[in-house]
Amino acid sequence: MEKQDILMVGVGGQGIILASDILGEVALQMGLDVKKTDTLGMAQRGGSVTSHLRIGNKVWSPLISPAEANIIIAFEKLEAARWAHFIKPQGLVIINDLAIPPLSISLGTHRYPSDKEIIDIFKQRTNKIYLISGSKQVGNLGDIRTLNIFMLGLLSSILPLRIDYELWIKCIVAHLPKKVVDLNVRAFDTGREVTASVNI
């Protein structure tokens, strides 16, 4: 299979590392080689979090180089803009429509970019850009903490890998406390439904 370089970005507390762990486990159970590395900058205080995940028949390094990511999954809009230079030409970008202003913006020393400005940054590299109301979707389900599994559901429908639905659920169940499994499976399914509805 063609190697897939997937970059997940967002802020602390959004469950990005868990989502990438589940994806990595799914790929490993398919017999693929997986390399992964995470960066947490003051993650518990809302700092930047990134997860590089590389999947293929043979992968040598865990780090994705600039302009090499096949897919960027952004849990927060400003973090999407910060990592835009990592998307490869005509790569796929999915951005959760959520703004979490960092301290510099809250203090008024910087301005949070508009949606148009963020999308225009990516348009220099690709036209496959989707702004998704993920936070609203999981809010409707009753728990914003399921955003990471919702985003994983989105990703599951667009990866150029034939992965059985049952394998996704098996790996989700293995990584979550039993009491929250049902809700997270609903979030995963909702993500898959959203992907289909917007024709990603």
C-alpha positions as CSV (number, residue, x, y, z in Angstrom):
1,M,0.0,0.0,0.0
2,E,1.0,3.6,-0.5
3,K,2.4,5.1,2.8
4,Q,0.0,7.3,4.6
5,D,1.3,10.2,6.7
6,I,-1.4,11.5,9.0
7,L,-0.9,14.6,11.3
8,M,-3.4,15.2,14.1
9,V,-3.2,18.7,15.8
10,G,-5.1,20.5,18.5
11,V,-4.7,21.5,22.1
12,G,-4.4,19.7,25.4
13,G,-7.5,18.0,26.7
14,Q,-8.9,17.1,23.3
15,G,-7.9,13.5,23.3
16,I,-5.6,13.7,20.3
17,I,-3.0,11.2,21.6
18,L,-5.8,8.6,22.3
19,A,-7.2,9.0,18.8
20,S,-3.8,8.5,17.2
21,D,-3.1,5.5,19.5
22,I,-6.3,3.8,18.4
23,L,-5.5,4.5,14.7
24,G,-2.0,3.1,15.2
25,E,-3.4,0.0,16.9
26,V,-5.9,-0.6,14.0
27,A,-3.0,-0.4,11.5
28,L,-0.9,-2.7,13.5
29,Q,-3.6,-5.3,13.7
30,M,-3.9,-5.1,9.9
31,G,-0.3,-6.2,9.7
32,L,1.1,-2.8,8.7
33,D,4.2,-1.0,9.9
34,V,3.4,2.0,12.1
35,K,5.6,4.7,13.4
36,K,4.3,7.4,15.7
37,T,5.5,10.4,17.8
38,D,3.6,12.9,19.9
39,T,4.5,16.4,21.0
40,L,2.7,17.9,24.0
41,G,3.4,21.6,24.8
42,M,1.8,22.4,28.1
43,A,-0.9,20.0,27.0
44,Q,-2.9,20.0,30.3
45,R,-3.1,23.8,30.1
46,G,-4.5,24.0,26.6
47,G,-1.1,24.1,24.8
48,S,-0.4,22.7,21.4
49,V,-0.6,19.0,20.9
50,T,0.5,17.1,17.7
51,S,0.7,13.5,16.8
52,H,2.6,12.3,13.8
53,L,1.4,8.9,12.5
54,R,3.0,7.1,9.6
55,I,1.5,3.9,8.2
56,G,2.8,1.7,5.4
57,N,4.3,-1.7,4.5
58,K,7.6,-0.3,5.9
59,V,8.1,3.0,7.7
60,W,11.6,4.1,8.8
61,S,10.9,7.4,10.7
62,P,8.1,8.6,12.9
63,L,8.4,12.2,11.9
64,I,6.4,13.7,9.0
65,S,8.4,16.3,7.0
66,P,6.9,19.6,5.9
67,A,4.8,19.3,2.7
68,E,4.5,15.5,3.2
69,A,1.3,14.9,5.2
70,N,-1.4,13.1,3.2
71,I,-4.0,14.1,5.8
72,I,-4.2,16.8,8.5
73,I,-6.9,16.3,11.1
74,A,-7.2,19.5,13.1
75,F,-9.2,19.6,16.3
76,E,-8.9,23.4,16.6
77,K,-8.7,26.0,13.9
78,L,-5.6,28.0,14.9
79,E,-3.6,24.8,15.3
80,A,-4.7,23.9,11.8
81,A,-3.2,27.1,10.5
82,R,0.0,26.6,12.4
83,W,0.6,23.3,10.8
84,A,-0.6,24.1,7.3
85,H,2.9,23.9,5.8
86,F,2.9,20.2,6.6
87,I,0.2,19.2,4.1
88,K,1.4,17.8,0.8
89,P,0.1,19.3,-2.5
90,Q,-3.5,18.3,-2.9
91,G,-3.5,16.5,0.5
92,L,-6.7,16.4,2.6
93,V,-7.4,18.7,5.5
94,I,-10.3,18.3,7.9
95,I,-10.7,21.1,10.5
96,N,-13.0,21.1,13.5
97,D,-14.9,24.4,13.7
98,L,-13.6,25.3,17.1
99,A,-11.6,28.3,18.3
100,I,-9.7,28.1,21.6
101,P,-7.8,31.4,21.7
102,P,-4.3,31.2,23.3
103,L,-3.2,33.6,26.0
104,S,-1.6,36.0,23.5
105,I,-5.0,36.5,21.8
106,S,-6.9,36.7,25.1
107,L,-4.5,39.4,26.2
108,G,-5.1,41.3,22.9
109,T,-1.5,41.2,21.7
110,H,-2.5,39.0,18.7
111,R,-5.7,38.5,16.6
112,Y,-7.4,35.2,16.0
113,P,-7.5,34.6,12.2
114,S,-10.9,34.4,10.5
115,D,-12.1,31.2,8.9
116,K,-11.4,32.6,5.5
117,E,-7.8,33.5,6.4
118,I,-7.2,29.9,7.7
119,I,-8.7,28.3,4.6
120,D,-6.8,30.7,2.4
121,I,-3.5,29.5,4.0
122,F,-4.4,25.9,3.0
123,K,-5.6,26.9,-0.5
124,Q,-2.0,27.7,-1.4
125,R,-1.4,24.0,-1.1
126,T,-4.6,22.1,-1.7
127,N,-8.3,22.5,-2.5
128,K,-9.3,19.6,-0.3
129,I,-10.3,21.5,2.8
130,Y,-13.3,20.7,5.0
131,L,-14.5,22.8,8.0
132,I,-16.6,20.4,10.1
133,S,-18.8,21.3,13.0
134,G,-17.4,18.5,15.1
135,S,-17.8,20.2,18.5
136,K,-21.5,20.9,17.8
137,Q,-22.1,17.3,16.7
138,V,-20.6,15.8,19.8
139,G,-22.3,18.4,22.0
140,N,-25.6,17.1,20.5
141,L,-24.6,13.6,21.6
142,G,-24.2,14.9,25.2
143,D,-20.4,14.9,25.8
144,I,-17.8,17.2,24.1
145,R,-15.1,14.8,25.3
146,T,-16.1,12.4,22.5
147,L,-14.7,14.8,19.9
148,N,-11.6,12.7,19.4
149,I,-13.6,9.6,18.6
150,F,-15.9,11.6,16.3
151,M,-12.8,12.9,14.4
152,L,-11.5,9.3,14.2
153,G,-14.9,8.3,12.7
154,L,-14.4,11.0,10.0
155,L,-10.9,9.7,9.4
156,S,-12.0,6.1,9.2
157,S,-14.2,6.8,6.2
158,I,-11.5,8.6,4.2
159,L,-8.4,6.6,4.7
160,P,-7.4,4.7,1.5
161,L,-7.3,1.5,3.6
162,R,-9.9,-1.2,3.7
163,I,-10.4,-1.5,7.4
164,D,-13.4,-3.5,8.8
165,Y,-15.8,-1.5,10.9
166,E,-15.6,-4.2,13.5
167,L,-11.8,-3.7,13.9
168,W,-12.3,0.0,14.6
169,I,-14.8,-0.8,17.3
170,K,-12.6,-3.5,18.8
171,C,-9.7,-1.1,19.1
172,I,-11.9,1.8,20.5
173,V,-13.4,-0.6,23.1
174,A,-9.9,-1.7,24.1
175,H,-8.7,1.9,24.8
176,L,-11.8,3.2,26.7
177,P,-13.4,2.6,30.1
178,K,-16.5,0.4,29.7
179,K,-18.9,3.0,31.0
180,V,-18.1,5.4,28.1
181,V,-17.9,2.9,25.2
182,D,-21.5,3.2,24.0
183,L,-21.3,7.0,23.8
184,N,-18.0,7.0,22.0
185,V,-19.2,4.4,19.5
186,R,-22.1,6.7,18.7
187,A,-19.6,9.6,18.2
188,F,-17.6,7.4,15.9
189,D,-20.6,6.5,13.9
190,T,-21.7,10.1,13.7
191,G,-18.3,11.0,12.3
192,R,-18.7,8.5,9.6
193,E,-22.1,9.8,8.8
194,V,-20.8,13.4,8.5
195,T,-18.1,12.3,6.1
196,A,-20.7,10.7,3.9
197,S,-23.0,13.8,4.1
198,V,-20.4,16.2,2.9
199,N,-18.9,13.9,0.3
200,I,-15.3,14.1,1.6
